[in-house]
């Protein structure tokens, strides 16, 4: 075993099961840690790794702090108990920490510290030697602090050209949807937008180092400001390649600012995710979303520019306030008669409401005040309400399934694929392709890195 001491070893997982794309949070932390002189190692693709494979890596170094990112974590064998069994073999002392979007769910497990919220500030403070409480949450909102989002970009120690890389161009959301539990909503994102030169260096560095051209933009609303898109267009114009992007957008914004459609396409948008949420204008007003006609107008404007070159997927939430069975049937009729010309796929799911399981869990406005929106909880994530029609969680689930059954893909998506690796090798099963990628490419590279420490 090497006597090399690594300050932070962080365990990460991938966001989806249909392609090669890493969770960006741990790399955001390692970037800040290394800027402050701390050594780091990221172990990624945890879903495809066995405990034995993990032990091989951990046996090669001494570890000061071992962390787990909960955001996309799916490997049920990597419990705190099992991690400690491995770590105890090779380390006399260490800290075991957990962070990420669902860190509060691990409070009852044997972790030394739980980090709640974005942690660029608090992870550096943690290294200062001060004694901290078990639960560290002052970066929960991440609106203030020593970390400057604008002039820093995420550095990856290794990428494969087929991987889709997470990218922040700004942080936070200017909107305040009633069903959303995101902690950074209703925020002026102009204050958290990357400088053009910083974004340019990030895209160029990944391209020159790894051949990266495809990104998943994780901004909560990519087209929140036209000036932001103009700024990013200037960055793209300077690049020696054309990047391609997947992003969350709002079509009602395009309806009011139609120039955005061409800007988005020229920037490189090739897959768009839109929160349609409801087909009922009264519901839309209550949850603070745009009305039906604005969404339709925006989709028509976008489609006239994008043609078949951008894949459009929309979300629909059944069971929102005032939502009716008739609304669901009306939407299905619209999709079959006209909507499929503008929407490539619909993903519907029922409204999920949670009780306040933890003081560290962010709640939506509806979850904070279910009674004022007409809901009564009658079980974990289950509710009833007095409105006629979709009056129970079970009914909302039924309606979501009805939309998913009737609004299936009409054509094959050629504008975007999450798993270029599978496509290139002719592997139809995405899980099989991802496992092969891990076994033949990622893990050997990780092992080589660990052996060189």
RODO-2510 file (C-alpha; in nm, 4 decimals, decimal comma):
residues 453
     n   res          X          Y          Z
     1     x     0,0000     0,0000     0,0000
     2     x     0,1192     0,3488    -0,0841
     3     x     0,1886     0,5859     0,2023
     4     x     0,0537     0,8758    -0,0042
     5     x    -0,2002     1,0723     0,1991
     6     x    -0,4987     1,2057     0,0034
     7     x    -0,6883     1,4845     0,1770
     8     x    -1,0245     1,4059     0,0117
     9     x    -1,1462     1,0959    -0,1703
    10     x    -1,5014     1,1479    -0,2975
    11     x    -1,7427     0,8806    -0,4213
    12     x    -1,9803     0,9863    -0,6990
    13     x    -2,2452     0,8388    -0,9289
    14     x    -2,4028     0,9198    -1,2638
    15     x    -2,7306     1,1141    -1,3033
    16     x    -2,9108     0,8776    -1,5400
    17     x    -2,9145     0,5132    -1,6423
    18     x    -2,9415     0,5857    -2,0134
    19     x    -2,6025     0,7354    -2,0855
    20     x    -2,2620     0,8509    -1,9770
    21     x    -2,2943     1,1670    -1,7716
    22     x    -2,1395     1,2442    -1,4336
    23     x    -2,2799     1,4297    -1,1373
    24     x    -2,0903     1,7581    -1,1275
    25     x    -2,1109     1,8398    -0,7556
    26     x    -1,8006     1,6521    -0,6351
    27     x    -1,5907     1,8037    -0,9145
    28     x    -1,7100     2,1483    -0,8114
    29     x    -1,5737     2,0682    -0,4635
    30     x    -1,2444     1,9143    -0,5786
    31     x    -1,1826     2,2182    -0,7978
    32     x    -1,2146     2,4473    -0,4961
    33     x    -1,0180     2,2128    -0,2688
    34     x    -0,7238     2,1877    -0,5069
    35     x    -0,7219     2,5662    -0,5527
    36     x    -0,6648     2,5821    -0,1765
    37     x    -0,3823     2,3259    -0,1844
    38     x    -0,5665     2,0064    -0,0846
    39     x    -0,5144     1,6770    -0,2693
    40     x    -0,8212     1,4970    -0,4070
    41     x    -0,9336     1,1815    -0,5848
    42     x    -1,2814     1,1184    -0,7298
    43     x    -1,4204     0,7672    -0,7676
    44     x    -1,7092     0,7857    -1,0139
    45     x    -1,9715     0,5568    -1,1720
    46     x    -2,0443     0,3968    -0,8329
    47     x    -2,3531     0,2150    -0,9696
    48     x    -2,1288    -0,0025    -1,1832
    49     x    -1,8666    -0,0760    -0,9176
    50     x    -1,8451    -0,3649    -0,6715
    51     x    -1,7240    -0,3373    -0,3135
    52     x    -1,4176    -0,5410    -0,4105
    53     x    -1,3318    -0,2985    -0,6904
    54     x    -1,3749    -0,0070    -0,4525
    55     x    -1,1447    -0,1726    -0,1987
    56     x    -0,8722    -0,2175    -0,4607
    57     x    -0,8684     0,1596    -0,5129
    58     x    -0,8929     0,2500    -0,1444
    59     x    -0,6132     0,0079    -0,0529
    60     x    -0,3625     0,2098    -0,2543
    61     x    -0,3722     0,5325    -0,0533
    62     x    -0,4050     0,6741     0,2949
    63     x    -0,7211     0,8831     0,3293
    64     x    -0,7805     1,1846     0,5500
    65     x    -1,1467     1,2368     0,4533
    66     x    -1,3748     1,0087     0,2520
    67     x    -1,6953     1,1627     0,1188
    68     x    -2,0091     1,0367    -0,0535
    69     x    -2,2283     1,2441    -0,2849
    70     x    -2,5924     1,1500    -0,2264
    71     x    -2,7389     1,3348    -0,5251
    72     x    -2,7397     1,0487    -0,7758
    73     x    -2,6221     0,7714    -0,5446
    74     x    -2,7829     0,4354    -0,6247
    75     x    -2,5420     0,1646    -0,5043
    76     x    -2,7210     0,0115    -0,2053
    77     x    -2,4109    -0,1857    -0,1005
    78     x    -2,2048     0,1265    -0,0368
    79     x    -2,3505     0,1953     0,3073
    80     x    -2,1591     0,3831     0,5759
    81     x    -2,1117     0,0507     0,7562
    82     x    -1,9594    -0,1220     0,4532
    83     x    -1,7458     0,1782     0,3664
    84     x    -1,6031     0,1856     0,7185
    85     x    -1,5150    -0,1844     0,6976
    86     x    -1,2910    -0,1072     0,4011
    87     x    -1,1543     0,2214     0,5278
    88     x    -1,0682     0,0755     0,8690
    89     x    -0,8387    -0,1811     0,7051
    90     x    -0,6075     0,0790     0,5568
    91     x    -0,6439     0,3904     0,7704
    92     x    -0,5772     0,4527     1,1393
    93     x    -0,7996     0,7601     1,1428
    94     x    -1,0193     0,9392     0,8904
    95     x    -1,3430     1,1327     0,8574
    96     x    -1,6444     0,9849     0,6750
    97     x    -1,8756     1,2542     0,5351
    98     x    -2,1811     1,2747     0,3105
    99     x    -2,3264     1,5645     0,1109
   100     x    -2,5398     1,6358    -0,1919
   101     x    -2,9098     1,6871    -0,2536
   102     x    -3,0279     1,4051    -0,0231
   103     x    -2,7701     1,4294     0,2539
   104     x    -3,0459     1,4745     0,5143
   105     x    -3,1581     1,1162     0,4463
   106     x    -2,8278     0,9851     0,5857
   107     x    -2,8472     1,1445     0,9295
   108     x    -2,9155     0,8081     1,0939
   109     x    -2,6180     0,6397     0,9249
   110     x    -2,2679     0,6325     1,0707
   111     x    -2,1270     0,9456     0,9057
   112     x    -1,9073     1,1843     1,0993
   113     x    -2,0458     1,4913     0,9224
   114     x    -2,3415     1,5690     0,6959
   115     x    -2,3066     1,8635     0,4556
   116     x    -2,6362     2,0261     0,3576
   117     x    -2,6559     2,2481     0,0486
   118     x    -2,3898     2,3670    -0,1950
   119     x    -2,0614     2,3251    -0,0120
   120     x    -1,7961     2,5314    -0,1908
   121     x    -1,7598     2,7505     0,1180
   122     x    -1,8193     2,5065     0,3987
   123     x    -1,5870     2,2337     0,2666
   124     x    -1,2970     2,4825     0,2769
   125     x    -1,3997     2,6010     0,6240
   126     x    -1,4153     2,2345     0,7295
   127     x    -1,0478     2,1980     0,6394
   128     x    -0,9466     2,4840     0,8678
   129     x    -0,9199     2,2647     1,1773
   130     x    -1,2077     2,4247     1,3655
   131     x    -1,4372     2,1795     1,5458
   132     x    -1,7688     2,1671     1,3576
   133     x    -2,1090     2,0197     1,4462
   134     x    -2,2058     1,6920     1,2862
   135     x    -2,4527     1,8640     1,0520
   136     x    -2,3031     2,1558     0,8611
   137     x    -2,5625     2,3639     0,6796
   138     x    -2,4645     2,7305     0,6582
   139     x    -2,4042     2,6989     0,2809
   140     x    -2,7626     2,5833     0,2414
   141     x    -2,8717     2,8720     0,0220
   142     x    -2,5257     2,9428    -0,1221
   143     x    -2,6224     3,2987    -0,2096
   144     x    -2,3460     3,4611    -0,0083
   145     x    -1,9968     3,3697     0,1010
   146     x    -1,6334     3,3630    -0,0005
   147     x    -1,6848     3,1516    -0,3120
   148     x    -1,7184     3,3532    -0,6329
   149     x    -1,9215     3,1558    -0,8821
   150     x    -1,8623     3,3956    -1,1706
   151     x    -1,4870     3,3508    -1,2110
   152     x    -1,4388     2,9799    -1,1412
   153     x    -1,5024     2,6741    -1,3539
   154     x    -1,5057     2,3024    -1,2809
   155     x    -1,1961     2,0974    -1,3624
   156     x    -1,2205     1,7250    -1,4454
   157     x    -0,9179     1,4960    -1,4023
   158     x    -1,0375     1,2657    -1,6818
   159     x    -1,3189     1,2596    -1,9378
   160     x    -1,4081     1,0382    -2,2326
   161     x    -1,5263     1,2057    -2,5560
   162     x    -1,8541     1,0112    -2,5383
   163     x    -1,9398     1,1442    -2,1920
   164     x    -2,1928     1,4251    -2,1551
   165     x    -2,0491     1,6757    -1,9111
   166     x    -2,2495     1,8832    -1,6643
   167     x    -2,2104     2,2576    -1,7125
   168     x    -2,3242     2,5579    -1,5070
   169     x    -2,3436     2,8882    -1,6921
   170     x    -2,5400     3,0464    -1,4075
   171     x    -2,6769     2,9352    -1,0725
   172     x    -3,0249     2,9757    -0,9295
   173     x    -3,3714     3,0262    -1,0768
   174     x    -3,5531     3,3560    -1,1316
   175     x    -3,8914     3,1836    -1,0982
   176     x    -4,0809     3,0786    -0,7868
   177     x    -4,3034     2,7831    -0,8813
   178     x    -4,5285     2,6705    -0,5958
   179     x    -4,4516     2,2995    -0,6400
   180     x    -4,0716     2,3427    -0,6565
   181     x    -3,8492     2,2635    -0,3571
   182     x    -3,5278     2,3965    -0,5101
   183     x    -3,3510     2,6212    -0,2528
   184     x    -3,2246     2,8742    -0,5103
   185     x    -3,5557     2,9747    -0,6656
   186     x    -3,6737     3,3362    -0,6812
   187     x    -3,3117     3,4444    -0,7149
   188     x    -3,1487     3,7047    -0,9394
   189     x    -2,9290     3,4783    -1,1505
   190     x    -2,7538     3,7765    -1,3085
   191     x    -2,5417     3,7830    -0,9930
   192     x    -2,4370     3,4204    -1,0504
   193     x    -2,3457     3,4110    -1,4196
   194     x    -2,0032     3,3008    -1,5392
   195     x    -1,7822     3,5586    -1,7008
   196     x    -1,7400     3,5014    -2,0733
   197     x    -1,3657     3,4348    -2,0553
   198     x    -1,4187     3,1795    -1,7778
   199     x    -1,6834     2,9894    -1,9735
   200     x    -1,4663     3,0049    -2,2853
   201     x    -1,1678     2,8560    -2,0999
   202     x    -1,3858     2,5801    -1,9528
   203     x    -1,5259     2,4686    -2,2890
   204     x    -1,1932     2,5031    -2,4680
   205     x    -0,9989     2,3198    -2,1954
   206     x    -1,2355     2,0212    -2,1980
   207     x    -1,2222     2,0068    -2,5774
   208     x    -0,8431     2,0264    -2,6006
   209     x    -0,7841     1,7867    -2,3103
   210     x    -1,0579     1,5296    -2,3691
   211     x    -1,2366     1,6042    -2,6965
   212     x    -1,5545     1,7037    -2,5092
   213     x    -1,8234     1,8627    -2,7261
   214     x    -2,1509     1,7664    -2,5574
   215     x    -2,2879     1,9144    -2,2356
   216     x    -2,5900     1,8939    -2,0085
   217     x    -2,6530     2,2510    -1,8939
   218     x    -2,7784     2,2317    -1,5371
   219     x    -2,9017     2,5920    -1,5126
   220     x    -3,2571     2,5764    -1,3833
   221     x    -3,3799     2,7883    -1,6744
   222     x    -3,1222     2,8275    -1,9486
   223     x    -3,3152     3,0976    -2,1350
   224     x    -3,4081     3,3113    -1,8335
   225     x    -3,2387     3,6183    -1,9849
   226     x    -3,1810     3,7003    -2,3522
   227     x    -2,8652     3,8948    -2,2609
   228     x    -2,7270     3,5773    -2,1064
   229     x    -2,7837     3,3859    -2,4318
   230     x    -2,6178     3,6633    -2,6320
   231     x    -2,3178     3,6420    -2,3989
   232     x    -2,2920     3,2626    -2,4400
   233     x    -2,3281     3,2995    -2,8173
   234     x    -2,0193     3,5229    -2,8167
   235     x    -1,8325     3,2494    -2,6284
   236     x    -1,9397     2,9768    -2,8727
   237     x    -1,8398     3,1909    -3,1699
   238     x    -1,4824     3,2013    -3,0357
   239     x    -1,4524     2,8225    -3,0050
   240     x    -1,2800     2,6079    -3,2702
   241     x    -1,5717     2,3609    -3,2569
   242     x    -1,9511     2,3621    -3,2307
   243     x    -2,0650     2,2372    -2,8900
   244     x    -2,3999     2,0649    -2,8404
   245     x    -2,6198     2,1218    -2,5364
   246     x    -2,9117     1,9697    -2,3460
   247     x    -3,0918     2,2259    -2,1279
   248     x    -3,4062     2,3207    -1,9356
   249     x    -3,5916     2,6006    -2,1147
   250     x    -3,9286     2,7791    -2,0935
   251     x    -4,1290     2,8194    -2,4125
   252     x    -4,3445     3,0957    -2,2655
   253     x    -4,0288     3,3092    -2,2491
   254     x    -3,9609     3,2378    -2,6173
   255     x    -4,3177     3,3478    -2,6944
   256     x    -4,2372     3,6919    -2,5536
   257     x    -3,8798     3,7042    -2,6837
   258     x    -3,8857     3,5114    -3,0132
   259     x    -3,5242     3,6007    -3,0970
   260     x    -3,4255     3,3460    -2,8340
   261     x    -3,5173     3,0548    -3,0628
   262     x    -3,2403     3,1317    -3,3124
   263     x    -2,9956     3,2195    -3,0355
   264     x    -3,0519     2,8870    -2,8607
   265     x    -3,0010     2,6926    -3,1804
   266     x    -2,6866     2,8846    -3,2777
   267     x    -2,5413     2,8297    -2,9307
   268     x    -2,5833     2,4565    -2,9843
   269     x    -2,9092     2,3527    -2,8172
   270     x    -2,9971     2,0050    -2,9462
   271     x    -3,2215     1,8755    -2,6683
   272     x    -3,4709     2,0862    -2,4719
   273     x    -3,6568     1,9988    -2,1533
   274     x    -3,9648     2,2081    -2,0760
   275     x    -4,1907     2,2048    -1,7705
   276     x    -4,5370     2,2161    -1,9263
   277     x    -4,6812     2,0972    -1,5909
   278     x    -5,0503     2,1604    -1,6647
   279     x    -5,3076     2,2249    -1,9375
   280     x    -5,5295     2,4259    -1,7016
   281     x    -5,4737     2,8039    -1,6987
   282     x    -5,6220     2,8435    -1,3514
   283     x    -5,3761     2,5852    -1,2246
   284     x    -5,0902     2,7574    -1,4063
   285     x    -5,1705     3,0852    -1,2328
   286     x    -5,1805     2,9223    -0,8897
   287     x    -4,8444     2,7496    -0,9350
   288     x    -4,6938     3,0618    -1,1008
   289     x    -4,6348     2,9192    -1,4485
   290     x    -4,7127     3,0580    -1,7938
   291     x    -5,0535     2,9980    -1,9511
   292     x    -5,1341     2,7424    -2,2178
   293     x    -5,1351     2,9766    -2,5185
   294     x    -4,7961     3,1258    -2,4383
   295     x    -4,6474     2,7779    -2,4215
   296     x    -4,8035     2,6805    -2,7550
   297     x    -4,6860     3,0034    -2,9182
   298     x    -4,3337     2,9504    -2,7889
   299     x    -4,3233     2,5914    -2,9139
   300     x    -4,4416     2,6985    -3,2600
   301     x    -4,1800     2,9728    -3,2828
   302     x    -3,9057     2,7339    -3,1720
   303     x    -4,0115     2,4578    -3,4089
   304     x    -4,0143     2,6964    -3,7047
   305     x    -3,6439     2,7608    -3,6392
   306     x    -3,5262     2,4269    -3,5063
   307     x    -3,7150     2,1957    -3,7454
   308     x    -3,6188     1,8394    -3,6489
   309     x    -3,2763     1,9362    -3,5174
   310     x    -3,3700     1,9798    -3,1506
   311     x    -3,5350     1,7058    -2,9465
   312     x    -3,8143     1,8456    -2,7281
   313     x    -3,9281     1,6671    -2,4133
   314     x    -4,1904     1,8147    -2,1792
   315     x    -4,2895     1,7350    -1,8213
   316     x    -4,6523     1,7178    -1,7100
   317     x    -4,7488     1,7009    -1,3404
   318     x    -5,0921     1,5578    -1,2664
   319     x    -5,2798     1,6496    -0,9483
   320     x    -5,1727     2,0135    -0,9158
   321     x    -5,4259     2,2587    -0,7611
   322     x    -5,7513     2,2767    -0,9653
   323     x    -5,6171     2,0105    -1,2059
   324     x    -5,9029     1,8041    -1,3533
   325     x    -5,9417     1,4767    -1,5385
   326     x    -6,0838     1,6758    -1,8302
   327     x    -5,7580     1,8727    -1,8535
   328     x    -5,5627     1,5526    -1,9017
   329     x    -5,7987     1,4309    -2,1746
   330     x    -5,7857     1,7722    -2,3460
   331     x    -5,4071     1,7632    -2,3478
   332     x    -5,3969     1,4119    -2,4928
   333     x    -5,6340     1,5208    -2,7699
   334     x    -5,4148     1,8266    -2,8374
   335     x    -5,1001     1,6156    -2,8530
   336     x    -5,2545     1,3684    -3,0956
   337     x    -5,4042     1,6359    -3,3226
   338     x    -5,1286     1,8982    -3,3212
   339     x    -4,8951     1,8853    -3,0227
   340     x    -4,6850     1,5980    -3,1566
   341     x    -4,5647     1,8360    -3,4286
   342     x    -4,3924     2,0464    -3,1614
   343     x    -4,3322     1,7960    -2,8803
   344     x    -4,1232     1,4833    -2,9350
   345     x    -4,1988     1,3219    -2,6005
   346     x    -4,4105     1,3765    -2,2890
   347     x    -4,3049     1,2551    -1,9446
   348     x    -4,5892     1,2726    -1,6933
   349     x    -4,5821     1,1988    -1,3220
   350     x    -4,8137     1,2655    -1,0252
   351     x    -4,7563     1,5508    -0,7819
   352     x    -4,5365     1,4220    -0,5011
   353     x    -4,5778     1,5889    -0,1632
   354     x    -4,3562     1,5143     0,1334
   355     x    -4,4031     1,5679     0,5028
   356     x    -4,1279     1,7648     0,6748
   357     x    -3,9047     1,4613     0,7246
   358     x    -3,6119     1,6754     0,8356
   359     x    -3,5450     2,0367     0,9300
   360     x    -3,2693     2,0233     0,6688
   361     x    -3,4987     1,9268     0,3822
   362     x    -3,6117     2,1992     0,1431
   363     x    -3,9893     2,2117     0,0965
   364     x    -4,2012     2,3590    -0,1807
   365     x    -4,4636     2,6221    -0,0982
   366     x    -4,7327     2,3567    -0,1399
   367     x    -4,5487     2,1226     0,0972
   368     x    -4,5073     2,3990     0,3530
   369     x    -4,8785     2,4881     0,3461
   370     x    -5,0721     2,1950     0,1968
   371     x    -5,4010     2,3050     0,3558
   372     x    -5,3952     2,6441     0,1844
   373     x    -5,3652     2,4690    -0,1513
   374     x    -5,6430     2,2208    -0,0704
   375     x    -5,4317     1,9141     0,0155
   376     x    -5,4343     1,6791     0,3111
   377     x    -5,1605     1,4213     0,3595
   378     x    -5,2886     1,0669     0,4111
   379     x    -4,9613     0,8749     0,3970
   380     x    -4,5968     0,9046     0,2874
   381     x    -4,6003     1,1170    -0,0326
   382     x    -4,9752     1,0476    -0,0602
   383     x    -5,2505     1,3106    -0,0462
   384     x    -5,6203     1,3778    -0,0932
   385     x    -5,7949     1,7042    -0,1826
   386     x    -6,1504     1,8337    -0,2028
   387     x    -6,1415     1,9444    -0,5672
   388     x    -6,3483     1,7265    -0,8013
   389     x    -6,1653     1,5121    -1,0548
   390     x    -5,8057     1,4401    -0,9601
   391     x    -5,8742     1,4254    -0,5879
   392     x    -5,6221     1,1657    -0,4703
   393     x    -5,2604     1,0752    -0,5291
   394     x    -5,3783     0,7427    -0,6726
   395     x    -5,5974     0,9241    -0,9265
   396     x    -5,3075     1,1551    -1,0170
   397     x    -5,0894     0,8488    -1,0753
   398     x    -5,3576     0,6985    -1,2984
   399     x    -5,3787     1,0183    -1,5044
   400     x    -4,9994     1,0409    -1,5393
   401     x    -4,9907     0,6840    -1,6663
   402     x    -5,2657     0,7697    -1,9155
   403     x    -5,0590     1,0564    -2,0597
   404     x    -4,7463     0,8418    -2,0806
   405     x    -4,9424     0,5690    -2,2579
   406     x    -5,0990     0,7999    -2,5156
   407     x    -4,8196     1,0513    -2,5789
   408     x    -4,5397     0,8229    -2,6899
   409     x    -4,2568     0,9187    -2,9194
   410     x    -4,3802     0,9597    -3,2751
   411     x    -4,0356     0,9508    -3,4325
   412     x    -3,6861     0,8381    -3,3522
   413     x    -3,4735     1,1021    -3,1857
   414     x    -3,1840     1,1829    -3,4176
   415     x    -3,0981     1,5228    -3,2727
   416     x    -2,9624     1,3970    -2,9400
   417     x    -2,8528     1,0771    -2,7707
   418     x    -2,7474     1,0334    -2,4102
   419     x    -2,5285     0,7354    -2,4911
   420     x    -2,3107     0,7987    -2,7948
   421     x    -2,0847     0,5209    -2,6661
   422     x    -2,3660     0,2645    -2,6978
   423     x    -2,4688     0,4002    -3,0374
   424     x    -2,1155     0,3901    -3,1719
   425     x    -2,0651     0,0294    -3,0597
   426     x    -2,4125    -0,0820    -3,1651
   427     x    -2,5178    -0,1809    -2,8117
   428     x    -2,8932    -0,1364    -2,7684
   429     x    -2,9045    -0,1851    -2,3902
   430     x    -2,7858     0,1359    -2,2238
   431     x    -2,7099    -0,0338    -1,8937
   432     x    -2,4938    -0,2898    -2,0704
   433     x    -2,3118    -0,0154    -2,2581
   434     x    -2,2496     0,1845    -1,9405
   435     x    -2,1184    -0,1240    -1,7602
   436     x    -1,8852    -0,1960    -2,0508
   437     x    -1,7643     0,1634    -2,0460
   438     x    -1,6918     0,1341    -1,6742
   439     x    -1,5156    -0,2028    -1,7043
   440     x    -1,3058    -0,1313    -2,0138
   441     x    -1,2390     0,2419    -1,9959
   442     x    -1,3264     0,4232    -1,6719
   443     x    -1,2098     0,1731    -1,4068
   444     x    -0,8744     0,0927    -1,5763
   445     x    -0,8061     0,4688    -1,5952
   446     x    -0,9037     0,5107    -1,2303
   447     x    -0,6769     0,2211    -1,1317
   448     x    -0,3904     0,3732    -1,3272
   449     x    -0,4439     0,7039    -1,1471
   450     x    -0,4512     0,5351    -0,8042
   451     x    -0,1363     0,3349    -0,8802
   452     x     0,0428     0,6557    -0,9696
   453     x    -0,0352     0,8321    -0,6432
***
